[in-house]
C-alpha cells in the first residue's frame, strides 16, 4: 500500500462530553497546580507587582514557567527585550506540543482549534496524548482539562497575591517553584511507550543540558524539544520501508 493510499485516522470532534472527560482526568494534577499558583502570587508580590497585575498575568499568560522567568527579570525600568526573548524561549515548546496534535485536529473549524490551543499546557497535553492512545478523539478532552487548570491557576494566584509576605528567593528556598515541574517529570514517565522513545528522550535531554551550559538562560527548553523531535523524526524515517 502506498503512503498516499494509507488510511488516515478519523477527524476529531469537540463536545461537552469530551470536556467533562478531560476535566475529570486532570483532577489529580490540580493540587500541585494550586500550590504552584500560590507560589507565583506570593513571588509576584515579593518583586513589587501589584496583586491585580499578577492575577491579570495568570489570566492572560497561563504559563507558570514563563511567568516565573518574568519575575526573575522584573526590575525598574523593565528590560522588555530580554523579557520577551526569555518568555519566547520557554513557551516555544508549545509550538511543538501543538504540532503533535495536528492530526487530532483534522476537520475541526479553525476557531475551535485555536480556542482549544489557548488552553494548551504541558499537563493537559500529556493527559490527552495518554487518552488518545486509548482511542480518545475529542479535542474537548484538552479544553476541559485546560479550563479547569486555568481556573485553579488563577484562583491560586489570587490567594498567593493576597497572602504575600515572601520574596522570590523564599519561594526558591522552599522549592515551591519546582512543585509542578517535578510533578510533570513524574507524569512524563507514564507516557513512555518503551524503547521506541528512548533515543528521542536521550537526545532531548543531552541537547537541553548542552544548551544550559552554552546558551543564554531558558533556551534549553526549545533546544531540547527540537532536538528530541528531530531525533524521533529521523528514527521513524529510517524505519519506514
C-alpha positions as CSV (number, residue, x, y, z in Angstrom):
1,X,0.0,0.0,0.0
2,X,1.4,3.4,-1.0
3,X,1.7,6.2,1.6
4,X,-1.0,8.2,-0.4
5,X,-3.5,5.3,0.0
6,X,-2.8,4.6,3.7
7,X,-6.0,5.2,5.8
8,X,-6.0,8.3,7.9
9,X,-7.4,8.3,11.5
10,X,-10.9,9.8,11.7
11,X,-11.1,13.6,12.3
12,X,-11.5,14.9,15.8
13,X,-14.6,16.3,17.5
14,X,-15.1,18.8,20.2
15,X,-18.0,18.1,22.5
16,X,-19.2,18.8,26.1
17,X,-18.8,15.1,26.9
18,X,-15.2,15.3,25.9
19,X,-14.7,18.4,28.1
20,X,-16.1,16.6,31.1
21,X,-13.8,13.6,30.5
22,X,-10.8,15.9,30.2
23,X,-11.8,17.8,33.4
24,X,-12.2,14.6,35.4
25,X,-8.9,13.3,34.1
26,X,-7.0,16.4,35.1
27,X,-8.3,16.4,38.7
28,X,-5.2,14.5,40.2
29,X,-2.8,17.2,39.0
30,X,-4.8,20.2,40.4
31,X,-3.1,20.2,43.9
32,X,0.4,20.8,42.5
33,X,-1.0,23.4,40.1
34,X,-2.7,25.1,43.0
35,X,0.5,25.2,45.1
36,X,2.5,26.5,42.1
37,X,-0.1,29.2,41.5
38,X,0.1,30.3,45.2
39,X,3.9,30.4,44.9
40,X,3.6,32.6,41.8
41,X,1.2,35.0,43.5
42,X,3.5,35.3,46.6
43,X,6.6,35.7,44.4
44,X,4.9,38.3,42.3
45,X,4.1,40.5,45.3
46,X,7.7,39.9,46.6
47,X,9.2,41.6,43.5
48,X,6.8,44.5,43.8
49,X,4.0,43.6,41.4
50,X,0.5,44.8,42.4
51,X,-1.8,41.9,43.2
52,X,-4.2,42.7,40.3
53,X,-1.3,42.7,37.8
54,X,-0.2,39.3,39.0
55,X,-3.7,37.9,38.6
56,X,-4.1,39.5,35.2
57,X,-0.8,37.9,34.1
58,X,-2.1,34.5,35.2
59,X,-5.3,35.0,33.4
60,X,-3.7,36.2,30.1
61,X,-0.5,34.2,30.0
62,X,-1.4,30.9,31.8
63,X,2.2,29.7,31.7
64,X,3.9,29.2,35.1
65,X,7.5,28.7,33.9
66,X,7.3,31.8,31.7
67,X,5.7,33.9,34.5
68,X,8.4,33.0,37.0
69,X,11.0,33.9,34.3
70,X,9.4,37.3,34.1
71,X,9.7,37.8,37.9
72,X,13.4,37.0,37.6
73,X,13.8,39.8,35.1
74,X,11.4,42.3,36.7
75,X,13.3,45.5,37.5
76,X,12.8,49.1,37.0
77,X,12.9,50.0,34.2
78,X,11.6,46.8,32.8
79,X,14.1,45.2,30.3
80,X,11.5,44.4,27.7
81,X,13.7,42.8,25.1
82,X,15.4,40.2,27.4
83,X,12.0,39.6,29.0
84,X,10.4,38.9,25.6
85,X,13.3,36.7,24.5
86,X,13.2,34.7,27.7
87,X,9.4,34.1,27.6
88,X,9.6,33.1,23.9
89,X,12.3,30.6,24.6
90,X,10.3,29.0,27.3
91,X,7.0,29.0,25.6
92,X,8.3,27.9,22.2
93,X,7.7,24.3,23.3
94,X,4.0,25.0,22.8
95,X,4.7,25.1,19.1
96,X,5.9,21.5,19.3
97,X,3.0,20.5,21.6
98,X,0.5,22.0,19.2
99,X,2.2,20.4,16.2
100,X,1.9,17.0,17.8
101,X,-1.9,17.4,17.9
102,X,-2.3,18.4,14.2
103,X,-3.7,15.1,13.2
104,X,-6.2,15.1,16.1
105,X,-7.5,18.5,15.0
106,X,-8.1,17.5,11.4
107,X,-11.6,18.5,10.2
108,X,-12.4,21.0,13.1
109,X,-13.2,24.6,12.4
110,X,-10.2,26.9,12.9
111,X,-11.9,28.8,15.7
112,X,-12.3,25.6,17.7
113,X,-8.7,24.6,17.2
114,X,-7.2,27.9,18.1
115,X,-9.6,28.3,21.0
116,X,-8.5,24.9,22.3
117,X,-4.8,25.8,21.9
118,X,-5.3,28.8,24.1
119,X,-5.8,26.4,27.0
120,X,-2.9,24.1,26.0
121,X,-0.4,23.3,28.7
122,X,2.1,20.6,29.4
123,X,-0.2,18.6,31.7
124,X,-3.5,18.6,29.8
125,X,-1.4,17.9,26.6
126,X,0.1,14.8,28.4
127,X,-3.3,13.7,29.6
128,X,-4.7,14.0,26.0
129,X,-1.8,12.1,24.5
130,X,-2.3,9.3,27.0
131,X,-6.0,9.2,26.3
132,X,-5.5,9.3,22.5
133,X,-3.5,6.1,22.7
134,X,-6.7,4.5,24.2
135,X,-8.9,5.8,21.4
136,X,-9.8,9.4,22.5
137,X,-10.6,11.6,19.5
138,X,-12.3,14.5,21.2
139,X,-10.4,17.8,21.5
140,X,-12.8,18.7,24.3
141,X,-10.6,16.5,26.4
142,X,-7.9,19.2,26.1
143,X,-10.3,22.0,26.6
144,X,-12.0,20.6,29.7
145,X,-8.7,19.9,31.4
146,X,-7.2,23.2,30.4
147,X,-10.2,25.2,31.6
148,X,-10.1,23.5,35.0
149,X,-6.4,24.1,35.2
150,X,-6.8,27.8,34.2
151,X,-9.4,28.3,36.9
152,X,-7.3,26.7,39.5
153,X,-4.2,28.6,38.4
154,X,-5.9,32.0,38.6
155,X,-7.7,31.2,41.9
156,X,-4.4,30.2,43.5
157,X,-2.6,33.3,42.2
158,X,-5.3,35.4,43.8
159,X,-4.7,33.6,47.2
160,X,-0.9,34.0,46.9
161,X,-1.2,37.6,45.9
162,X,-3.4,38.4,48.9
163,X,-1.2,36.4,51.3
164,X,2.1,37.9,50.2
165,X,4.9,38.0,52.8
166,X,7.5,36.1,50.9
167,X,10.1,37.0,48.3
168,X,11.1,35.2,45.2
169,X,14.2,33.9,47.0
170,X,12.0,32.5,49.7
171,X,9.9,30.7,47.1
172,X,13.0,29.2,45.6
173,X,14.4,28.3,49.0
174,X,11.4,26.2,49.8
175,X,11.4,24.8,46.2
176,X,7.8,25.9,45.6
177,X,8.7,26.8,42.1
178,X,9.6,23.2,41.4
179,X,6.4,21.6,42.5
180,X,4.7,21.5,39.1
181,X,8.0,20.7,37.3
182,X,8.6,17.7,39.5
183,X,5.0,16.5,39.1
184,X,5.2,16.8,35.3
185,X,8.5,14.9,35.2
186,X,6.8,12.0,37.0
187,X,3.8,12.3,34.6
188,X,6.2,12.1,31.7
189,X,7.5,8.7,32.8
190,X,4.0,7.3,32.4
191,X,3.9,8.4,28.8
192,X,7.0,6.3,27.8
193,X,5.9,3.7,25.2
194,X,9.1,1.6,25.6
195,X,12.4,1.6,23.9
196,X,11.0,3.4,20.9
197,X,11.0,6.6,23.0
198,X,14.5,6.2,24.5
199,X,16.5,7.7,21.7
200,X,14.5,10.9,21.3
201,X,14.3,11.4,25.1
202,X,18.1,10.9,25.5
203,X,18.8,13.3,22.6
204,X,16.4,15.9,24.0
205,X,18.0,15.6,27.5
206,X,21.5,15.9,26.2
207,X,20.7,18.8,23.9
208,X,18.9,20.6,26.8
209,X,21.9,20.1,29.1
210,X,24.2,21.4,26.5
211,X,22.0,24.5,26.0
212,X,22.0,25.1,29.7
213,X,25.8,25.3,29.6
214,X,26.4,27.1,26.4
215,X,23.3,29.2,25.6
216,X,21.5,32.1,27.4
217,X,19.0,31.2,30.1
218,X,15.7,29.4,29.2
219,X,16.7,28.4,25.6
220,X,17.3,24.8,26.8
221,X,13.5,24.2,26.7
222,X,13.2,24.9,23.0
223,X,16.5,23.3,22.1
224,X,15.7,20.1,23.9
225,X,12.3,19.9,22.3
226,X,13.5,20.5,18.8
227,X,16.4,18.0,19.1
228,X,14.2,15.3,20.6
229,X,11.6,15.8,17.9
230,X,14.2,15.7,15.1
231,X,15.7,12.6,16.5
232,X,12.2,10.9,16.6
233,X,11.6,12.0,13.0
234,X,14.9,10.6,11.8
235,X,14.3,7.4,13.6
236,X,10.8,7.0,12.0
237,X,12.1,7.8,8.6
238,X,14.9,5.2,8.9
239,X,12.4,2.6,9.9
240,X,10.0,3.4,7.0
241,X,10.1,0.7,4.3
